[in-house]
Amino acid sequence: MAEHTVTMETTLELLLEEKKYATIRDILITMNPADIAGVFDGMEESSLPLLFRLLPKELAAETFVEMESDAQELLIRGFSDVELNEVLNELYVDDAVDIVEEMPANVVRRILRQADPQMRKEINEILRYPENSAGSIMTTEYVSLRPDMTVGEAILRIRRTGVDKETIYTCYVLEKDRTLIGLVTVKDLLLEQDDDAKVTEIMEQNVISVNTHTDQEEVAQMLSKYNFLALPVLDTENRMVGIITFDDAMDVMEDEATEDMELMGGMLPSDKTYLRSTVWDLFLHRIPWLLLLMVSATFTGMIITNFEGALAAQVALTAFIPMLMDTGGNSGSQSSVTIIRALSLGELEFHDLPRVIWKELRTAMFCGTVLAIACFGKIMLVDRLLMHNEEVTVLVALVVCLTMVLTVMVAKLIGCSLPMIAKKLGFDPAVMASPFITTMVDALSLLVYFGIANALLPI
């Protein structure tokens, strides 16, 4: 009996055809905004405006934030001024900024024109900060308390102002000039027995904060390290200007991880998802690295050409070139991935480079020795005995095995040091990943191979 799977998209399309709008609304209001956005992404573009208008105002704003930028632009262009104003009024400032950054100039002008003056001012303030800085991802919607407030007054203020704030659990105690002097949680306020106690008596004074120009990746690491729900952001004069919440940090970590994976795969980072990327987009992001790696790989060809005489005299050497190059590339990739990951987590700094090199060299010695022993056994058993290749002598096997040890050591040395040097010079360590390191190790392994062969074999 055949199984028929009915998706949510199919169900909504059928209901739209039958004009059962009340039923659609009843279905959508039971769903999470992120799930609604996922369903909308799979719908026909012509259906989106009608479906979106069926959502209650608050749910519509939350869903709008979760949608892809292409769908957001489509909806904004179809909104009346009143509809756009209603959506904007329900958005948090940091979400509005994210949307503005993704939109074309003419759409941005319309968004800013329809935003209320206060939101427009806050959006423009955040847009002034450098890209990928703490200031560019913060929100200005947080709960602030005065130090002379009592616990009862603080709770009353949270009730009155908290509805429009991104988070109310952590409240910040500020002086009149917005200098941050402490923080207090809603839990502390609710559990305090004396309603007349001052906020200053129960607040935490040792507050960890970041500057508006702190790199967003560092901010995400701090939120993860300290398990904070939010982190206060201070300007150059140590006045509080906003907070960064944990959900924003998760977005940053996802973006940074995606960027690192693309760089490590030999591609330029892209803001688009795979299905939304055109063939031309994929081509433009992949071809620069492919061209660079192809040109750099010509050094490998030049080395082999230089040693054609050696290969002609010892033809058996040719068969082992791919194995040595692959082993070297794999060894370098292992080290580079380990170090890049440690750098991204803040576990390593440049001053740790000597310790890293020493550890990797010892690891390489163990790995290289085991690989060389296994390689010697394979050469003598398979190549010489089973395949009856008389040109594969013990001396040839010794050359291959010595090269194996040295190649692994060189590869791991390059793999661990290049990412750390790249970070020290201000580059993303992920640039120094598998494709780049493999190309370098290929050339060096051949030089080592032919150098040892010249020294030990009659060439």
Residue pairs with C-beta under 8 A, 6 or more apart in sequence:
7 42
8 39
9 39
9 42
9 43
11 27
12 24
12 27
12 39
12 43
12 47
12 51
13 43
13 44
13 47
15 21
15 23
15 24
15 27
16 24
16 47
16 50
16 51
21 54
24 51
24 54
25 54
25 55
28 36
28 51
28 54
28 55
28 59
29 55
29 56
29 59
31 39
33 59
33 62
33 63
33 65
33 66
34 66
36 55
36 59
36 63
36 66
37 63
37 66
37 67
37 68
37 71
38 66
40 48
40 51
40 52
40 63
40 67
40 71
41 67
41 68
41 71
43 51
45 71
45 74
48 71
48 74
48 75
49 74
49 75
49 78
52 60
52 63
52 64
52 75
53 60
53 83
55 63
57 86
57 90
58 90
60 87
60 90
61 87
61 90
61 91
62 90
64 72
64 75
64 87
64 91
64 99
65 91
65 95
65 98
65 99
67 75
68 273
68 276
69 99
69 102
69 103
70 276
72 99
72 102
72 103
73 102
73 103
73 104
73 107
76 84
76 103
76 107
76 110
76 111
77 107
79 87
81 114
84 110
84 111
84 114
85 114
85 115
85 116
88 96
88 111
88 114
88 115
88 116
88 119
89 116
89 119
91 99
92 139
92 141
92 166
93 119
93 122
93 123
93 126
93 139
93 140
93 141
94 126
94 137
94 138
94 139
94 141
94 166
94 248
96 111
96 115
96 119
96 123
97 123
97 126
97 127
97 136
99 111
100 108
100 111
100 112
100 123
100 127
101 127
103 111
112 120
112 123
112 124
115 123
122 140
125 140
125 241
126 135
126 136
126 138
126 140
126 242
127 136
128 135
129 135
129 136
129 212
129 213
130 136
130 213
132 215
132 216
132 217
133 212
133 213
133 214
133 215
133 216
134 210
134 211
134 212
134 213
134 214
134 215
134 216
134 219
134 233
134 244
135 212
135 213
135 233
135 241
135 242
136 216
137 216
137 219
137 244
137 248
137 251
137 252
138 212
138 233
138 241
138 242
138 243
138 244
138 248
139 166
139 242
139 243
139 244
139 245
139 248
140 241
140 242
141 164
141 165
141 166
142 165
142 166
142 167
142 171
142 172
142 230
142 232
142 242
142 243
143 157
143 158
143 161
143 162
143 165
143 167
143 168
143 170
143 171
143 172
144 171
144 172
144 173
144 174
144 178
144 240
145 154
145 157
145 171
145 172
145 173
145 174
145 184
145 199
146 173
146 174
146 176
146 199
147 173
147 175
147 181
147 182
147 198
147 199
147 200
147 203
148 198
148 199
148 200
149 157
149 198
149 199
150 195
150 196
150 197
150 198
150 199
151 189
151 192
151 194
151 195
151 196
151 197
151 198
151 199
151 202
152 195
152 196
154 171
154 184
154 189
154 199
155 189
155 190
158 168
158 171
158 186
158 189
162 168
166 230
166 243
166 245
167 229
167 230
167 243
167 245
168 186
169 185
169 186
169 187
169 229
169 230
170 183
170 184
170 185
170 186
170 228
170 229
170 230
170 243
171 183
171 184
171 185
171 186
171 189
172 180
172 182
172 183
172 207
172 232
172 240
172 243
173 180
173 181
173 182
173 183
173 184
173 199
173 200
173 203
174 180
174 181
174 240
175 181
177 239
178 239
178 240
178 241
179 238
179 239
179 240
180 207
180 209
180 232
180 234
180 238
180 239
180 240
181 200
181 203
181 205
182 199
182 200
182 203
182 204
182 205
182 207
183 203
183 204
183 207
183 232
184 199
184 202
184 203
184 204
188 202
188 203
189 202
192 202
207 232
208 222
208 226
208 228
208 231
209 231
209 232
209 233
209 234
209 240
210 218
210 219
210 222
210 231
210 232
210 233
210 234
210 244
211 233
211 234
211 235
211 236
212 233
212 234
212 235
212 236
212 241
216 252
217 252
217 253
217 256
217 344
218 346
219 231
219 244
219 249
219 252
220 249
220 250
220 252
220 253
220 256
221 345
221 346
222 228
222 231
223 231
223 244
223 246
223 249
224 249
224 253
225 346
228 246
229 245
229 246
230 243
230 244
230 245
230 246
231 243
231 244
231 249
232 240
232 242
232 243
233 240
233 241
233 242
233 243
233 244
234 240
234 241
235 241
256 344
258 269
259 269
259 428
259 430
260 340
260 344
260 428
260 430
261 430
262 268
262 269
262 270
262 285
263 269
263 428
263 430
263 431
263 433
264 337
264 340
264 430
264 433
264 434
265 433
265 434
265 435
266 286
266 289
266 290
266 293
266 433
266 434
266 435
266 436
267 285
267 286
267 289
268 284
268 285
268 286
268 288
268 289
269 285
270 277
270 281
270 285
272 281
277 285
289 435
293 435
293 436
293 439
296 439
296 440
297 439
297 442
299 443
300 325
300 439
300 442
300 443
300 446
303 443
303 446
303 447
303 450
304 311
304 321
304 446
307 446
307 450
309 459
310 317
310 450
310 453
310 454
310 457
310 459
311 317
311 318
313 457
313 458
313 459
314 391
314 396
314 453
314 457
314 459
315 391
316 383
316 389
316 391
316 392
316 393
316 396
317 396
317 399
317 400
317 449
317 453
317 457
319 383
320 379
320 400
320 449
321 446
321 449
323 375
324 400
324 403
324 404
324 407
324 445
324 446
324 449
325 441
325 442
325 445
325 446
327 371
327 404
327 407
327 408
327 411
328 407
328 408
328 410
328 411
328 438
328 441
328 442
328 444
328 445
329 411
329 434
329 437
329 438
329 441
329 442
331 364
331 367
331 407
331 408
331 411
331 412
331 415
331 441
332 411
332 412
332 414
332 415
332 434
332 437
332 438
332 440
332 441
333 415
333 433
333 434
333 437
333 438
334 412
334 415
335 360
335 411
335 412
335 414
335 415
335 416
336 415
336 416
336 418
336 419
336 432
336 433
336 434
336 437
337 433
337 434
338 416
339 348
339 356
339 415
339 416
339 419
339 420
339 429
340 419
340 429
340 430
340 432
340 433
342 348
343 419
343 420
343 423
343 429
344 429
348 356
348 420
350 420
350 421
350 423
350 424
352 420
353 417
353 420
353 421
356 416
356 417
356 420
357 413
357 416
357 417
360 412
360 413
360 415
360 416
361 409
361 412
361 413
363 412
364 408
364 409
364 411
364 412
364 413
365 405
365 409
367 408
367 412
368 404
368 405
368 406
368 407
368 408
368 409
369 405
371 404
371 405
371 408
372 401
372 402
372 404
372 405
373 401
375 397
375 400
375 401
375 404
376 397
376 398
376 400
376 401
379 392
379 396
379 397
379 400
379 401
380 392
380 394
380 397
383 389
383 392
384 390
384 392
384 393
384 397
395 456
395 457
396 457
398 456
399 449
399 452
399 453
399 456
399 457
400 449
402 452
402 456
403 445
403 448
403 449
403 452
406 448
406 452
407 441
407 444
407 445
407 448
407 449
410 441
410 444
410 445
410 448
411 437
411 441
411 444
411 445
414 437
414 440
414 441
414 444
415 437
415 441
418 432
418 436
418 437
419 429
419 430
419 432
419 433
420 429
421 432
422 428
422 429
422 431
422 432
423 429
453 459
